[in-house]
Structure formats: structure tokens, C-alpha cells
Amino acid sequence: MSAISTPAQIHNLALICANSHDRRIMSDKDDSKKSSIVVLISGSGSNLQAIIDACQSEKIAADIAMVISNRPNVLGLQRAEQAGIPHSCIDHTQFASREAFDQALNERLETINPDMIVLAGFMRILTPSFVTNFHGKMVNIHPSLLPKYPGLNTHQRAIDDGERQAGVTVHFVTAELDGGPAIIQAAVDIEDNDDAKSLAAKVLIEEHTIYPRVISWFIDGRLSLTNGKVMLDNEILPPHGFHSFKDASQPNADQHAPNEH
Ligand code: GRF
């Protein structure tokens, strides 16, 4: 075999080395690559904090690639900063239309290409074409027992209607506002002395438990939206999703998801 000496041979050898080096790096990266999620927020980000904590303690086997807020200077962005997570604001007031904002958000998300998009207190209605782009990988948390009380002021509306229970739903996002297939619900009792504030505080405690749980199911490949049905551990969940209610016949006993102990 002749020695490699001409500039062309050296160049070719360099390319071969670079390619095999890249391939090795890529395959190393693929083997060790953690799933990534993007969290969209609009405000205080208490759910974001629960997700950050669950990622840090490895209850969720993913990294938060970015936190994006549609409002500047919110507490949620400070939480991301404090945790060393990349964060940015796409201020919806700077866009002429809903479509223009969604397009900017879409471009940002496509650059990051996360495995999952988590809406956590994200107070924007998204356009159908945006939602379609991320079908089956975008989830939302809504503070009511859907299909009851979609939209705003859920706690006050539940109290005004004399409901005895309120709660929270995590669902896949579809074009219908707060209308996508439910993944999980958790309920709390409404006491006679509850007002919207106290009820919101009780519901938030449940939110912080169930949202990281849903994210870890999805990241672990246990949860999917398949042909419009929510599948958990290869079983179709009922229309209201997995129920994290206390079973009345077994006080303090949560119903476990299939395969969950
Ligand atoms: C939560 O109740 C969430 O369900 C709703 O907004 C509230 C604030 O959430 N969509 P956070 O503290 O910003 O996570």
C-alpha cells in the first residue's frame, strides 16, 4: 500500500477520519441522549418548578431544553434562570396576529425539536395549524374536571354552581380549547368555607403531583395518543383519563396506573 502523501490523499483521509469521528460522536450521543422537553408558561410557573424538581431528581428522565414564556418578566422565567435552564420570551403583544405569534413559536420549537411540549399555565389559545404540527406530543394542564369548566375562572364557576368537588385534568392538546383527550384527573373536595383562592391552592397541590407523573409516563414511552385514544401501558384509558381519585372504599389508596407500584 502506497504512503499517503499528496494533498488530495491527505484531504480524503481527513474527511474519512472526520466522518468516522462524527459518526462515533453521533452514535455516542444517540446512546446517551436524554429526551428533551420544552415548557411553555405565562406566569408564576409553579407547575414548571414541579417539573424542574422532577427532572433534577430523575423522576422524569428528560432535560428541559428550554422554557418559553409569552409574557416578559414572569416568575416562571426566574425559576428557569435559577435552575440554569435556557429560557426566552416570545412576547405575544409584539405580534400583529395570533397566527404571526404562533409562527414565531413554531419556528423556535422546530429549531429545538423537543420530544415533548408541556403547556404549564400557558394562557394562550393556539391556532389549529400550530396544534396539528405537534399532535400527540403536546400536553396541557387545566384546573377543572374536564369536560366541566373549560376556559377561565374555573374555581369560582365550580363554587357558584354548588359543586362538591373540583380538580384538575391533564390532556393532550387538540384544536378544541381544553378539549383534547384526557390523560389523568385528580379531584379535591370543595368545603363550605372555600373560596376561589383556597380552592386554587388545593388544586395546585394535585397539579404538582400529577403533571410530572404524566410527563414521565410519556418520556418513558408508556403513554401515547394513538388513533385519537389515550394509551397507557398498552391499555386504552377511559374518556376522563386515569383517575387519581382516592378510592372511597379504600381510604388513602390512590388507583395505580397499570404496571405502576
Ligand atoms: C394552574 O392552575 C394551571 O393549571 C393553570 O394556570 C395555573 C397557574 O399555574 N393553567 P402555574 O403556577 O403558572 O404553573
Boltz pocket constraint, residues with backbone or C-beta under 6 A from the ligand:
constraints:
  - pocket:
      binder: B
      contacts: [[A, 41], [A, 42], [A, 43], [A, 44], [A, 45], [A, 46], [A, 47], [A, 48], [A, 76], [A, 120], [A, 121], [A, 122], [A, 141], [A, 142], [A, 143], [A, 200], [A, 204], [A, 207]]
      max_distance: 6.0
